Amino acid sequence: MWNPEVYLAFADHRGRPFFDLVNRVAAEAPRRVVDLGCGPGNLTETLSGRWPGARVQGWDSSAEMVAAATERGVHARLGGIADWVPEPDTDVVISNAALQWVPEHRELLVRWAAQLAPGAWIAFQVPGNFDAPSHAAIREVARREPFADALRDMPWRDADVVGTPVEYAGLLTDAGCTVDAWETTYVHELAGDTPVLDWITGTALTQVKERLTEPAWQRYREEIIPLLARAYPRRADGHTFFPFRRVFVVAQTR
């Protein structure tokens, strides 16, 4: 279950890639702007300021996130990204850190490129850190007892779950788009006793937490803390640097 409050604990850090992405979309007066995987809507609501004449719509598979977005005044709908079909007036499609949860997202991108009108925009950003120490630690602890049985069939994601900028550029160019693709590694400066654990609790660990009892979850947390502390040591000033690679793609249909 997604928790909007936990996710928003790092809202500033999570928001920066969104604005770096949207700033590369050169749409002037789109009719409809859709944010796929809108989460709690804190970023989606900024799209109305960017394109005041557009109808801005959020879309998310989490009822909790949709409720949080709706409370902010975002027109949000509940549904899986794979089930979304663009309406005829959709001129901008944005997805920020969501497509990595959709195994068939490459096929969806090609389909959307064909369904959208000429001149429409597809802009997305996905994490490119599935081989990072944080994710290695998640899998290592999951293989231990007493967690192994409950997490045995977890759909672990490896580095291949998302593509490279070159792969996406080729995919969408072949689909008839003009493409701008790049990657950035953000070095987030975090504070607190367990900042990396706190970060991944709101994202990568959501499915782990769902499958464990509360006592098992607390023990899991205790066992992953030293692994994360070694991989991301706290500095003398009390802060921790957390490198995070992300892949960006902005494509315009022709």
HELIX and SHEET records of a PDB file:
HELIX    1   1 PRO A    4  TYR A    7  1                                   4    
HELIX    2   2 LEU A    8  PHE A   10  5                                   3    
HELIX    3   3 ALA A   11  VAL A   22  1                                  12    
HELIX    4   4 THR A   44  THR A   46  5                                   3    
HELIX    5   5 LEU A   47  ARG A   50  1                                   4    
HELIX    6   6 ALA A   63  GLU A   71  1                                   9    
HELIX    7   7 ILE A   81  ASP A   83  5                                   3    
HELIX    8   8 LEU A   99  TRP A  101  5                                   3    
HELIX    9   9 HIS A  105  GLN A  115  1                                  11    
HELIX   10  10 PRO A  133  ALA A  142  1                                  10    
HELIX   11  11 ALA A  148  LEU A  151  1                                   4    
HELIX   12  12 ALA A  159  VAL A  161  5                                   3    
HELIX   13  13 PRO A  165  ASP A  174  1                                  10    
HELIX   14  14 PRO A  195  THR A  201  1                                   7    
HELIX   15  15 THR A  206  ARG A  211  1                                   6    
HELIX   16  16 GLU A  214  ALA A  231  1                                  18    
SHEET    1   A 7 HIS A  75  LEU A  78  0                                        
SHEET    2   A 7 ARG A  55  ASP A  60  1                                        
SHEET    3   A 7 ARG A  32  LEU A  36  1                                        
SHEET    4   A 7 THR A  90  ASN A  96  1                                        
SHEET    5   A 7 TRP A 121  PRO A 127  1                                        
SHEET    6   A 7 HIS A 239  THR A 253 -1                                        
SHEET    7   A 7 CYS A 177  ALA A 191 -1                                        
END                                                                             
